Amino acid sequence: MTTVGLLNPGDMGSKVGAAVRSAGSRVLWAGEGRSADTRKRASEGGLEDVGSVAALVRASDVILSVCPPHAALDVAKEVAGLRFAGTFVDGNAVSPATAREIGGVVEKGGASFVDGGIIGPPPVKPGTTRFYVSGTASERISALLNAGPLQAIVVPGGPGAASAVKMAYASWTKGSAALLLAVCAMASAEGVEDSLQREWKISQTELPSRAEGAAKSNAKKAWRFIGEMEEIAATFAAAGLPDAFHQGAAEIYRRMAIYKEGPTPSFAEVLRALTPRRPA
């Protein structure tokens, strides 16, 4: 039985951990200082609380990092500082350059490194969620992650290749959602939202529902997308492409971060939050 340490069981991580556990692995997490909501998710996924990160590192063969991208490097540094000597899998939405930096950190600490990127929602139904992996140990880790409703796919190339797939994919899905919301906010600020909606219903029939869906589904998660858009911008810049597209998307999600807690806002409320107060 492979023992997998999961850092950290958020909405995505807890479901990934549950999928891996369903295939027969022992899945641990570190509950010390974590919230009641996190404890509930971990318990529902059947994850075993070992208390501290240090205890998790000592007991794990594989450590799986699934956290907001802005925290990915700090998680790797913490694990490396504890001299983890197993396989560290970074499943976060980071640029190829950040992935390679994370790899360097954990390898210096004594671990082997597998780069990863998750596409799709938290894995509940088969066929919805892919975990892309790359690096020297990716075939072995793919076999571990190809579990329950989760599908693992090996990407040719070394560390950074799986992250590049994730960056390219999310640059469109989350990037285009941010652009669509910005378009609607601008039209609303100029007083032409109704006219734009009428035109869309003639020539772009899918856009009204896509815009409202982007507001509804992303509002409470927007705080997590800020760092992801910044990582995508860095990926574009490293490829010699303009990065301003996704720096702008990061700002859209930054303005929506106020909805992290509380009820889901209406479409009109999101548009107002996106539009700076204009002078009279």
C-alpha atoms as an extended CHARMM CRD file, in Angstrom:
* protein
*
       280  EXT
         1         1  MET       CA              0.0000000000        0.0000000000        0.0000000000  PROA      1               0.0000000000
         2         2  THR       CA              1.3490000000        3.4200000000       -0.9870000000  PROA      2               0.0000000000
         3         3  THR       CA              0.9520000000        6.1300000000        1.6350000000  PROA      3               0.0000000000
         4         4  VAL       CA              0.0800000000        9.5090000000        0.1330000000  PROA      4               0.0000000000
         5         5  GLY       CA              0.3010000000       12.7440000000        2.0910000000  PROA      5               0.0000000000
         6         6  LEU       CA             -2.1430000000       15.3570000000        0.8030000000  PROA      6               0.0000000000
         7         7  LEU       CA             -1.4470000000       19.0710000000        1.1810000000  PROA      7               0.0000000000
         8         8  ASN       CA             -4.1410000000       20.4620000000        1.3730000000  PROA      8               0.0000000000
         9         9  PRO       CA             -7.7130000000       19.1040000000        1.2470000000  PROA      9               0.0000000000
        10        10  GLY       CA             -9.6330000000       22.0300000000       -0.2120000000  PROA      10              0.0000000000
        11        11  ASP       CA            -12.5230000000       21.5820000000       -2.6350000000  PROA      11              0.0000000000
        12        12  MET       CA            -10.2610000000       20.0270000000       -5.2650000000  PROA      12              0.0000000000
        13        13  GLY       CA             -7.6780000000       18.3700000000       -3.0360000000  PROA      13              0.0000000000
        14        14  SER       CA            -10.1750000000       16.5420000000       -0.8460000000  PROA      14              0.0000000000
        15        15  LYS       CA            -11.8450000000       14.9500000000       -3.8800000000  PROA      15              0.0000000000
        16        16  VAL       CA             -8.5020000000       14.0350000000       -5.4330000000  PROA      16              0.0000000000
        17        17  GLY       CA             -7.4960000000       12.4550000000       -2.1260000000  PROA      17              0.0000000000
        18        18  ALA       CA            -10.7570000000       10.5140000000       -1.9530000000  PROA      18              0.0000000000
        19        19  ALA       CA            -10.2230000000        9.2410000000       -5.5170000000  PROA      19              0.0000000000
        20        20  VAL       CA             -6.6910000000        8.0620000000       -4.7280000000  PROA      20              0.0000000000
        21        21  ARG       CA             -7.8910000000        6.4140000000       -1.5250000000  PROA      21              0.0000000000
        22        22  SER       CA            -10.6240000000        4.5660000000       -3.4670000000  PROA      22              0.0000000000
        23        23  ALA       CA             -7.8980000000        2.7380000000       -5.4010000000  PROA      23              0.0000000000
        24        24  GLY       CA             -6.3400000000        1.3560000000       -2.2250000000  PROA      24              0.0000000000
        25        25  SER       CA             -3.7960000000        3.9530000000       -1.1370000000  PROA      25              0.0000000000
        26        26  ARG       CA             -3.6150000000        5.2670000000        2.3930000000  PROA      26              0.0000000000
        27        27  VAL       CA             -4.1670000000        9.0520000000        2.2240000000  PROA      27              0.0000000000
        28        28  LEU       CA             -3.0070000000       11.3060000000        5.0640000000  PROA      28              0.0000000000
        29        29  TRP       CA             -3.5040000000       14.9700000000        5.7720000000  PROA      29              0.0000000000
        30        30  ALA       CA             -2.2860000000       17.4060000000        8.4350000000  PROA      30              0.0000000000
        31        31  GLY       CA             -5.1990000000       18.8510000000       10.4030000000  PROA      31              0.0000000000
        32        32  GLU       CA             -3.1960000000       20.9720000000       12.8270000000  PROA      32              0.0000000000
        33        33  GLY       CA             -4.5220000000       24.5500000000       12.7070000000  PROA      33              0.0000000000
        34        34  ARG       CA             -6.9800000000       23.8480000000        9.9080000000  PROA      34              0.0000000000
        35        35  SER       CA            -10.5580000000       25.0880000000        9.7400000000  PROA      35              0.0000000000
        36        36  ALA       CA            -13.7200000000       23.1640000000       10.5660000000  PROA      36              0.0000000000
        37        37  ASP       CA            -14.7010000000       23.2390000000        6.8770000000  PROA      37              0.0000000000
        38        38  THR       CA            -11.3990000000       21.6600000000        5.8800000000  PROA      38              0.0000000000
        39        39  ARG       CA            -11.7920000000       19.0000000000        8.5650000000  PROA      39              0.0000000000
        40        40  LYS       CA            -15.2620000000       18.2190000000        7.2710000000  PROA      40              0.0000000000
        41        41  ARG       CA            -14.0400000000       17.8250000000        3.6700000000  PROA      41              0.0000000000
        42        42  ALA       CA            -11.1780000000       15.5820000000        4.7640000000  PROA      42              0.0000000000
        43        43  SER       CA            -13.4560000000       13.4340000000        6.9000000000  PROA      43              0.0000000000
        44        44  GLU       CA            -15.9760000000       13.0360000000        4.0790000000  PROA      44              0.0000000000
        45        45  GLY       CA            -13.1370000000       11.9140000000        1.7920000000  PROA      45              0.0000000000
        46        46  GLY       CA            -11.9660000000        9.2880000000        4.2780000000  PROA      46              0.0000000000
        47        47  LEU       CA             -8.5850000000       10.9880000000        4.7640000000  PROA      47              0.0000000000
        48        48  GLU       CA             -6.5160000000       10.1620000000        7.8530000000  PROA      48              0.0000000000
        49        49  ASP       CA             -5.4750000000       13.0940000000       10.0440000000  PROA      49              0.0000000000
        50        50  VAL       CA             -1.8990000000       12.7310000000       11.3490000000  PROA      50              0.0000000000
        51        51  GLY       CA             -1.8330000000       16.1800000000       12.9650000000  PROA      51              0.0000000000
        52        52  SER       CA              1.2620000000       18.0280000000       11.7780000000  PROA      52              0.0000000000
        53        53  VAL       CA              2.9630000000       18.4470000000        8.4060000000  PROA      53              0.0000000000
        54        54  ALA       CA              6.1060000000       16.9740000000        9.9730000000  PROA      54              0.0000000000
        55        55  ALA       CA              4.2140000000       13.7970000000       10.8950000000  PROA      55              0.0000000000
        56        56  LEU       CA              2.7450000000       13.6210000000        7.3900000000  PROA      56              0.0000000000
        57        57  VAL       CA              6.1990000000       13.9400000000        5.8170000000  PROA      57              0.0000000000
        58        58  ARG       CA              7.6260000000       11.1770000000        8.0050000000  PROA      58              0.0000000000
        59        59  ALA       CA              4.8080000000        8.7590000000        7.1270000000  PROA      59              0.0000000000
        60        60  SER       CA              4.3820000000        9.4180000000        3.3840000000  PROA      60              0.0000000000
        61        61  ASP       CA              5.8750000000        7.7700000000        0.3170000000  PROA      61              0.0000000000
        62        62  VAL       CA              4.3270000000       10.3920000000       -1.9730000000  PROA      62              0.0000000000
        63        63  ILE       CA              3.2960000000       13.9430000000       -1.1400000000  PROA      63              0.0000000000
        64        64  LEU       CA              0.6150000000       15.5140000000       -3.2930000000  PROA      64              0.0000000000
        65        65  SER       CA              0.3750000000       19.3190000000       -3.1980000000  PROA      65              0.0000000000
        66        66  VAL       CA             -3.0040000000       20.7190000000       -4.2680000000  PROA      66              0.0000000000
        67        67  CYS       CA             -3.3540000000       24.3070000000       -3.0780000000  PROA      67              0.0000000000
        68        68  PRO       CA             -3.9340000000       27.8320000000       -4.4400000000  PROA      68              0.0000000000
        69        69  PRO       CA             -1.0420000000       28.7050000000       -6.7910000000  PROA      69              0.0000000000
        70        70  HSD       CA              0.2320000000       31.5770000000       -4.6650000000  PROA      70              0.0000000000
        71        71  ALA       CA              0.9940000000       29.0700000000       -1.8760000000  PROA      71              0.0000000000
        72        72  ALA       CA              2.5740000000       26.3280000000       -4.0140000000  PROA      72              0.0000000000
        73        73  LEU       CA              6.2050000000       27.3670000000       -3.5790000000  PROA      73              0.0000000000
        74        74  ASP       CA              5.8300000000       27.8800000000        0.1810000000  PROA      74              0.0000000000
        75        75  VAL       CA              4.3130000000       24.3920000000        0.5480000000  PROA      75              0.0000000000
        76        76  ALA       CA              7.2710000000       22.9210000000       -1.3440000000  PROA      76              0.0000000000
        77        77  LYS       CA              9.7630000000       24.8120000000        0.8390000000  PROA      77              0.0000000000
        78        78  GLU       CA              8.0810000000       23.5550000000        4.0060000000  PROA      78              0.0000000000
        79        79  VAL       CA              8.2330000000       19.9460000000        2.8140000000  PROA      79              0.0000000000
        80        80  ALA       CA             11.8410000000       20.2880000000        1.6310000000  PROA      80              0.0000000000
        81        81  GLY       CA             12.8010000000       21.7790000000        4.9930000000  PROA      81              0.0000000000
        82        82  LEU       CA             11.5450000000       18.5850000000        6.6380000000  PROA      82              0.0000000000
        83        83  ARG       CA             13.8840000000       16.5250000000        4.4140000000  PROA      83              0.0000000000
        84        84  PHE       CA             11.2010000000       14.5740000000        2.5900000000  PROA      84              0.0000000000
        85        85  ALA       CA             12.8850000000       11.8350000000        0.5520000000  PROA      85              0.0000000000
        86        86  GLY       CA              9.9110000000       10.3650000000       -1.3410000000  PROA      86              0.0000000000
        87        87  THR       CA              8.1690000000       11.6980000000       -4.4640000000  PROA      87              0.0000000000
        88        88  PHE       CA              6.6960000000       15.1970000000       -4.3750000000  PROA      88              0.0000000000
        89        89  VAL       CA              3.8700000000       15.8170000000       -6.8660000000  PROA      89              0.0000000000
        90        90  ASP       CA              2.9200000000       19.4390000000       -7.4680000000  PROA      90              0.0000000000
        91        91  GLY       CA             -0.6470000000       19.5220000000       -8.7930000000  PROA      91              0.0000000000
        92        92  ASN       CA             -1.0290000000       23.2890000000       -8.7530000000  PROA      92              0.0000000000
        93        93  ALA       CA             -1.8870000000       25.8450000000      -11.4240000000  PROA      93              0.0000000000
        94        94  VAL       CA              1.5810000000       27.3290000000      -11.8360000000  PROA      94              0.0000000000
        95        95  SER       CA              3.7500000000       28.3250000000      -14.7720000000  PROA      95              0.0000000000
        96        96  PRO       CA              6.3450000000       25.9090000000      -16.1430000000  PROA      96              0.0000000000
        97        97  ALA       CA              9.0660000000       28.1320000000      -14.6580000000  PROA      97              0.0000000000
        98        98  THR       CA              7.4380000000       28.0290000000      -11.2140000000  PROA      98              0.0000000000
        99        99  ALA       CA              7.0010000000       24.2540000000      -11.5120000000  PROA      99              0.0000000000
       100       100  ARG       CA             10.6910000000       23.8330000000      -12.2460000000  PROA      100             0.0000000000
       101       101  GLU       CA             11.5650000000       26.1210000000       -9.3260000000  PROA      101             0.0000000000
       102       102  ILE       CA              9.3920000000       23.9630000000       -7.0410000000  PROA      102             0.0000000000
       103       103  GLY       CA             11.1410000000       20.8930000000       -8.4240000000  PROA      103             0.0000000000
       104       104  GLY       CA             14.5350000000       22.3470000000       -7.6270000000  PROA      104             0.0000000000
       105       105  VAL       CA             13.4670000000       23.1190000000       -4.0670000000  PROA      105             0.0000000000
       106       106  VAL       CA             12.1530000000       19.6360000000       -3.2670000000  PROA      106             0.0000000000
       107       107  GLU       CA             15.0090000000       17.8610000000       -5.0240000000  PROA      107             0.0000000000
       108       108  LYS       CA             17.5150000000       19.8630000000       -3.0080000000  PROA      108             0.0000000000
       109       109  GLY       CA             15.6730000000       18.6300000000        0.0870000000  PROA      109             0.0000000000
       110       110  GLY       CA             16.1060000000       14.9970000000       -1.0180000000  PROA      110             0.0000000000
       111       111  ALA       CA             12.8450000000       14.2220000000       -2.8720000000  PROA      111             0.0000000000
       112       112  SER       CA             12.1370000000       13.3130000000       -6.4780000000  PROA      112             0.0000000000
       113       113  PHE       CA              9.7370000000       15.6130000000       -8.3450000000  PROA      113             0.0000000000
       114       114  VAL       CA              6.7310000000       15.1510000000      -10.6100000000  PROA      114             0.0000000000
       115       115  ASP       CA              5.0820000000       18.1500000000      -12.2310000000  PROA      115             0.0000000000
       116       116  GLY       CA              1.2860000000       18.0650000000      -12.4320000000  PROA      116             0.0000000000
       117       117  GLY       CA             -1.7310000000       20.0200000000      -13.5930000000  PROA      117             0.0000000000
       118       118  ILE       CA             -5.4180000000       19.3090000000      -12.9630000000  PROA      118             0.0000000000
       119       119  ILE       CA             -8.0580000000       20.0950000000      -15.5940000000  PROA      119             0.0000000000
       120       120  GLY       CA            -11.7360000000       19.8060000000      -14.7590000000  PROA      120             0.0000000000
       121       121  PRO       CA            -13.8610000000       20.0690000000      -11.6150000000  PROA      121             0.0000000000
       122       122  PRO       CA            -13.2270000000       18.2060000000       -8.3540000000  PROA      122             0.0000000000
       123       123  PRO       CA            -13.3850000000       14.5350000000       -9.4360000000  PROA      123             0.0000000000
       124       124  VAL       CA            -16.7500000000       13.0440000000       -8.5630000000  PROA      124             0.0000000000
       125       125  LYS       CA            -17.9840000000       11.6630000000      -11.8930000000  PROA      125             0.0000000000
       126       126  PRO       CA            -15.7830000000        9.5830000000      -14.2340000000  PROA      126             0.0000000000
       127       127  GLY       CA            -14.6520000000       11.3870000000      -17.3620000000  PROA      127             0.0000000000
       128       128  THR       CA            -14.7060000000       14.8930000000      -15.9130000000  PROA      128             0.0000000000
       129       129  THR       CA            -11.2300000000       15.4320000000      -14.4300000000  PROA      129             0.0000000000
       130       130  ARG       CA             -7.7290000000       14.8130000000      -15.7740000000  PROA      130             0.0000000000
       131       131  PHE       CA             -4.5190000000       14.9590000000      -13.7610000000  PROA      131             0.0000000000
       132       132  TYR       CA             -1.6480000000       15.6120000000      -16.1890000000  PROA      132             0.0000000000
       133       133  VAL       CA              1.8330000000       14.6380000000      -14.9900000000  PROA      133             0.0000000000
       134       134  SER       CA              5.3570000000       14.9450000000      -16.3860000000  PROA      134             0.0000000000
       135       135  GLY       CA              8.8620000000       14.0830000000      -15.2400000000  PROA      135             0.0000000000
       136       136  THR       CA             10.9820000000       11.0090000000      -14.6710000000  PROA      136             0.0000000000
       137       137  ALA       CA              8.6060000000        9.3250000000      -12.1940000000  PROA      137             0.0000000000
       138       138  SER       CA              5.4230000000       10.3320000000      -14.0080000000  PROA      138             0.0000000000
       139       139  GLU       CA              4.5120000000        6.8240000000      -15.2300000000  PROA      139             0.0000000000
       140       140  ARG       CA              4.5590000000        5.4510000000      -11.6740000000  PROA      140             0.0000000000
       141       141  ILE       CA              2.6210000000        8.4380000000      -10.3090000000  PROA      141             0.0000000000
       142       142  SER       CA              0.1310000000        8.1880000000      -13.1720000000  PROA      142             0.0000000000
       143       143  ALA       CA             -0.6980000000        4.6440000000      -12.0840000000  PROA      143             0.0000000000
       144       144  LEU       CA             -1.3080000000        5.9260000000       -8.5490000000  PROA      144             0.0000000000
       145       145  LEU       CA             -3.5020000000        8.8460000000       -9.6510000000  PROA      145             0.0000000000
       146       146  ASN       CA             -5.5080000000        6.9610000000      -12.2550000000  PROA      146             0.0000000000
       147       147  ALA       CA             -8.0950000000        6.1580000000       -9.6040000000  PROA      147             0.0000000000
       148       148  GLY       CA            -11.8650000000        6.2290000000       -9.1790000000  PROA      148             0.0000000000
       149       149  PRO       CA            -13.3150000000        9.1490000000      -11.1560000000  PROA      149             0.0000000000
       150       150  LEU       CA             -9.8350000000       10.6780000000      -11.6770000000  PROA      150             0.0000000000
       151       151  GLN       CA             -7.9220000000       10.0680000000      -14.9190000000  PROA      151             0.0000000000
       152       152  ALA       CA             -4.1330000000       10.5040000000      -15.0180000000  PROA      152             0.0000000000
       153       153  ILE       CA             -2.3410000000       11.3810000000      -18.2660000000  PROA      153             0.0000000000
       154       154  VAL       CA              1.4200000000       11.4700000000      -18.8150000000  PROA      154             0.0000000000
       155       155  VAL       CA              2.7240000000       14.4380000000      -20.8120000000  PROA      155             0.0000000000
       156       156  PRO       CA              5.9850000000       13.8830000000      -22.7150000000  PROA      156             0.0000000000
       157       157  GLY       CA              8.7760000000       16.1170000000      -21.5140000000  PROA      157             0.0000000000
       158       158  GLY       CA             10.3090000000       16.9560000000      -18.1900000000  PROA      158             0.0000000000
       159       159  PRO       CA              9.0730000000       19.1070000000      -15.3110000000  PROA      159             0.0000000000
       160       160  GLY       CA              7.0350000000       22.0210000000      -16.6270000000  PROA      160             0.0000000000
       161       161  ALA       CA              5.3090000000       20.1230000000      -19.4370000000  PROA      161             0.0000000000
       162       162  ALA       CA              2.2140000000       19.2080000000      -17.4140000000  PROA      162             0.0000000000
       163       163  SER       CA              2.0090000000       22.7430000000      -16.0360000000  PROA      163             0.0000000000
       164       164  ALA       CA              2.2200000000       24.1280000000      -19.5820000000  PROA      164             0.0000000000
       165       165  VAL       CA             -0.8470000000       22.0720000000      -20.5410000000  PROA      165             0.0000000000
       166       166  LYS       CA             -2.7240000000       23.4790000000      -17.5460000000  PROA      166             0.0000000000
       167       167  MET       CA             -1.6350000000       27.0530000000      -18.3090000000  PROA      167             0.0000000000
       168       168  ALA       CA             -2.6740000000       26.8070000000      -21.9500000000  PROA      168             0.0000000000
       169       169  TYR       CA             -6.0510000000       25.3120000000      -21.0840000000  PROA      169             0.0000000000
       170       170  ALA       CA             -6.9200000000       27.7290000000      -18.2780000000  PROA      170             0.0000000000
       171       171  SER       CA             -5.6760000000       30.7190000000      -20.2720000000  PROA      171             0.0000000000
       172       172  TRP       CA             -8.7420000000       30.1690000000      -22.4550000000  PROA      172             0.0000000000
       173       173  THR       CA            -11.3700000000       28.8610000000      -20.0270000000  PROA      173             0.0000000000
       174       174  LYS       CA            -10.8210000000       31.2390000000      -17.1020000000  PROA      174             0.0000000000
       175       175  GLY       CA             -9.2700000000       33.9680000000      -19.2490000000  PROA      175             0.0000000000
       176       176  SER       CA            -12.2080000000       34.1470000000      -21.6650000000  PROA      176             0.0000000000
       177       177  ALA       CA            -14.6620000000       34.1120000000      -18.7400000000  PROA      177             0.0000000000
       178       178  ALA       CA            -12.9080000000       37.1450000000      -17.2520000000  PROA      178             0.0000000000
       179       179  LEU       CA            -12.9750000000       38.9490000000      -20.6070000000  PROA      179             0.0000000000
       180       180  LEU       CA            -16.6850000000       38.2340000000      -21.0410000000  PROA      180             0.0000000000
       181       181  LEU       CA            -17.4540000000       39.6430000000      -17.5980000000  PROA      181             0.0000000000
       182       182  ALA       CA            -15.3450000000       42.7180000000      -18.3360000000  PROA      182             0.0000000000
       183       183  VAL       CA            -17.2800000000       43.2740000000      -21.5850000000  PROA      183             0.0000000000
       184       184  CYS       CA            -20.6080000000       43.1050000000      -19.7350000000  PROA      184             0.0000000000
       185       185  ALA       CA            -19.3510000000       45.4530000000      -17.0010000000  PROA      185             0.0000000000
       186       186  MET       CA            -18.2000000000       48.0030000000      -19.5700000000  PROA      186             0.0000000000
       187       187  ALA       CA            -21.5310000000       47.8650000000      -21.4270000000  PROA      187             0.0000000000
       188       188  SER       CA            -23.3800000000       48.2760000000      -18.1230000000  PROA      188             0.0000000000
       189       189  ALA       CA            -21.2190000000       51.2480000000      -17.1310000000  PROA      189             0.0000000000
       190       190  GLU       CA            -21.9560000000       52.9020000000      -20.4960000000  PROA      190             0.0000000000
       191       191  GLY       CA            -25.6820000000       52.2450000000      -20.2270000000  PROA      191             0.0000000000
       192       192  VAL       CA            -25.8620000000       49.9660000000      -23.2640000000  PROA      192             0.0000000000
       193       193  GLU       CA            -26.1570000000       46.5620000000      -21.5850000000  PROA      193             0.0000000000
       194       194  ASP       CA            -29.6980000000       45.9450000000      -22.8680000000  PROA      194             0.0000000000
       195       195  SER       CA            -28.7160000000       46.8340000000      -26.4380000000  PROA      195             0.0000000000
       196       196  LEU       CA            -25.6930000000       44.5440000000      -26.2670000000  PROA      196             0.0000000000
       197       197  GLN       CA            -27.8200000000       41.7000000000      -24.9060000000  PROA      197             0.0000000000
       198       198  ARG       CA            -30.3070000000       42.1480000000      -27.7670000000  PROA      198             0.0000000000
       199       199  GLU       CA            -27.4990000000       42.0480000000      -30.3250000000  PROA      199             0.0000000000
       200       200  TRP       CA            -25.9970000000       38.9670000000      -28.7270000000  PROA      200             0.0000000000
       201       201  LYS       CA            -29.3460000000       37.1950000000      -28.9070000000  PROA      201             0.0000000000
       202       202  ILE       CA            -29.2690000000       37.8110000000      -32.6660000000  PROA      202             0.0000000000
       203       203  SER       CA            -25.6290000000       37.1280000000      -33.5180000000  PROA      203             0.0000000000
       204       204  GLN       CA            -23.9340000000       35.4840000000      -30.5000000000  PROA      204             0.0000000000
       205       205  THR       CA            -26.7430000000       33.4810000000      -28.9720000000  PROA      205             0.0000000000
       206       206  GLU       CA            -24.6120000000       31.5970000000      -26.4320000000  PROA      206             0.0000000000
       207       207  LEU       CA            -22.9650000000       34.6580000000      -24.8480000000  PROA      207             0.0000000000
       208       208  PRO       CA            -25.7630000000       35.9120000000      -22.5290000000  PROA      208             0.0000000000
       209       209  SER       CA            -25.9710000000       32.5870000000      -20.7080000000  PROA      209             0.0000000000
       210       210  ARG       CA            -22.1960000000       32.1740000000      -20.7310000000  PROA      210             0.0000000000
       211       211  ALA       CA            -21.7390000000       35.5870000000      -19.1180000000  PROA      211             0.0000000000
       212       212  GLU       CA            -24.2470000000       34.9180000000      -16.3570000000  PROA      212             0.0000000000
       213       213  GLY       CA            -22.7630000000       31.4660000000      -15.8490000000  PROA      213             0.0000000000
       214       214  ALA       CA            -19.2650000000       32.9360000000      -15.5270000000  PROA      214             0.0000000000
       215       215  ALA       CA            -20.4690000000       35.2870000000      -12.8060000000  PROA      215             0.0000000000
       216       216  LYS       CA            -22.4200000000       32.6430000000      -10.9130000000  PROA      216             0.0000000000
       217       217  SER       CA            -19.8380000000       29.8500000000      -11.0270000000  PROA      217             0.0000000000
       218       218  ASN       CA            -16.7050000000       31.9460000000      -10.5020000000  PROA      218             0.0000000000
       219       219  ALA       CA            -17.6810000000       34.6130000000       -7.9750000000  PROA      219             0.0000000000
       220       220  LYS       CA            -16.9350000000       32.6290000000       -4.8230000000  PROA      220             0.0000000000
       221       221  LYS       CA            -13.8180000000       31.0220000000       -6.3550000000  PROA      221             0.0000000000
       222       222  ALA       CA            -12.3780000000       34.1820000000       -7.9110000000  PROA      222             0.0000000000
       223       223  TRP       CA             -9.8450000000       34.7230000000       -5.1090000000  PROA      223             0.0000000000
       224       224  ARG       CA             -8.1460000000       31.4700000000       -6.1520000000  PROA      224             0.0000000000
       225       225  PHE       CA             -7.9160000000       32.5420000000       -9.7950000000  PROA      225             0.0000000000
       226       226  ILE       CA             -5.8680000000       35.7010000000       -9.1930000000  PROA      226             0.0000000000
       227       227  GLY       CA             -2.5830000000       33.8470000000       -8.7710000000  PROA      227             0.0000000000
       228       228  GLU       CA             -3.4700000000       31.4470000000      -11.5700000000  PROA      228             0.0000000000
       229       229  MET       CA             -3.9430000000       34.2970000000      -14.0340000000  PROA      229             0.0000000000
       230       230  GLU       CA             -0.6230000000       35.8100000000      -12.9240000000  PROA      230             0.0000000000
       231       231  GLU       CA              1.0980000000       32.4500000000      -13.5000000000  PROA      231             0.0000000000
       232       232  ILE       CA             -0.4930000000       32.2650000000      -16.9520000000  PROA      232             0.0000000000
       233       233  ALA       CA              0.6960000000       35.8000000000      -17.7200000000  PROA      233             0.0000000000
       234       234  ALA       CA              4.2290000000       34.7670000000      -16.7470000000  PROA      234             0.0000000000
       235       235  THR       CA              3.9460000000       31.7150000000      -19.0100000000  PROA      235             0.0000000000
       236       236  PHE       CA              2.9370000000       33.8650000000      -21.9680000000  PROA      236             0.0000000000
       237       237  ALA       CA              5.7470000000       36.3490000000      -21.2730000000  PROA      237             0.0000000000
       238       238  ALA       CA              8.3070000000       33.5370000000      -21.0920000000  PROA      238             0.0000000000
       239       239  ALA       CA              7.1350000000       32.3810000000      -24.5460000000  PROA      239             0.0000000000
       240       240  GLY       CA              7.6190000000       35.9060000000      -25.9560000000  PROA      240             0.0000000000
       241       241  LEU       CA              3.8760000000       36.5940000000      -26.0660000000  PROA      241             0.0000000000
       242       242  PRO       CA              1.9220000000       39.5410000000      -24.6210000000  PROA      242             0.0000000000
       243       243  ASP       CA              1.0780000000       38.9760000000      -20.9590000000  PROA      243             0.0000000000
       244       244  ALA       CA             -1.3730000000       41.8520000000      -20.5000000000  PROA      244             0.0000000000
       245       245  PHE       CA             -4.3800000000       39.6790000000      -21.4340000000  PROA      245             0.0000000000
       246       246  HSD       CA             -4.1040000000       37.6450000000      -18.2670000000  PROA      246             0.0000000000
       247       247  GLN       CA             -2.8230000000       40.4170000000      -16.0370000000  PROA      247             0.0000000000
       248       248  GLY       CA             -6.1700000000       42.0290000000      -16.8730000000  PROA      248             0.0000000000
       249       249  ALA       CA             -7.9810000000       38.7870000000      -16.0750000000  PROA      249             0.0000000000
       250       250  ALA       CA             -6.1840000000       38.6940000000      -12.7210000000  PROA      250             0.0000000000
       251       251  GLU       CA             -7.5490000000       42.1530000000      -11.9560000000  PROA      251             0.0000000000
       252       252  ILE       CA            -11.0900000000       41.0720000000      -12.8700000000  PROA      252             0.0000000000
       253       253  TYR       CA            -10.8690000000       38.1960000000      -10.4140000000  PROA      253             0.0000000000
       254       254  ARG       CA             -9.2310000000       40.4190000000       -7.8080000000  PROA      254             0.0000000000
       255       255  ARG       CA            -12.2940000000       42.6800000000       -7.8830000000  PROA      255             0.0000000000
       256       256  MET       CA            -14.5310000000       39.6260000000       -7.4790000000  PROA      256             0.0000000000
       257       257  ALA       CA            -12.5770000000       38.3260000000       -4.4860000000  PROA      257             0.0000000000
       258       258  ILE       CA            -14.9920000000       40.1450000000       -2.1490000000  PROA      258             0.0000000000
       259       259  TYR       CA            -17.4440000000       37.2800000000       -2.7690000000  PROA      259             0.0000000000
       260       260  LYS       CA            -15.2250000000       34.5970000000       -1.2020000000  PROA      260             0.0000000000
       261       261  GLU       CA            -17.4920000000       34.4950000000        1.8390000000  PROA      261             0.0000000000
       262       262  GLY       CA            -21.2550000000       34.8850000000        2.0110000000  PROA      262             0.0000000000
       263       263  PRO       CA            -23.9950000000       34.2170000000       -0.5310000000  PROA      263             0.0000000000
       264       264  THR       CA            -23.4370000000       33.9740000000       -4.2700000000  PROA      264             0.0000000000
       265       265  PRO       CA            -23.9740000000       37.4350000000       -5.7880000000  PROA      265             0.0000000000
       266       266  SER       CA            -26.3510000000       38.2710000000       -8.6070000000  PROA      266             0.0000000000
       267       267  PHE       CA            -25.0600000000       39.0120000000      -12.0990000000  PROA      267             0.0000000000
       268       268  ALA       CA            -25.7970000000       42.7230000000      -11.6200000000  PROA      268             0.0000000000
       269       269  GLU       CA            -23.8750000000       42.7810000000       -8.3330000000  PROA      269             0.0000000000
       270       270  VAL       CA            -20.8170000000       41.2550000000       -9.9900000000  PROA      270             0.0000000000
       271       271  LEU       CA            -20.8930000000       43.8180000000      -12.7880000000  PROA      271             0.0000000000
       272       272  ARG       CA            -21.0740000000       46.6570000000      -10.2780000000  PROA      272             0.0000000000
       273       273  ALA       CA            -18.1100000000       45.2400000000       -8.3660000000  PROA      273             0.0000000000
       274       274  LEU       CA            -16.0760000000       45.1290000000      -11.5740000000  PROA      274             0.0000000000
       275       275  THR       CA            -16.6930000000       48.7400000000      -12.5570000000  PROA      275             0.0000000000
       276       276  PRO       CA            -14.7140000000       51.3990000000      -10.6590000000  PROA      276             0.0000000000
       277       277  ARG       CA            -16.7450000000       54.2740000000       -9.3180000000  PROA      277             0.0000000000
       278       278  ARG       CA            -16.6260000000       56.9180000000      -12.0390000000  PROA      278             0.0000000000
       279       279  PRO       CA            -16.4820000000       60.6410000000      -11.2040000000  PROA      279             0.0000000000
       280       280  ALA       CA            -19.7550000000       62.5380000000      -11.5790000000  PROA      280             0.0000000000
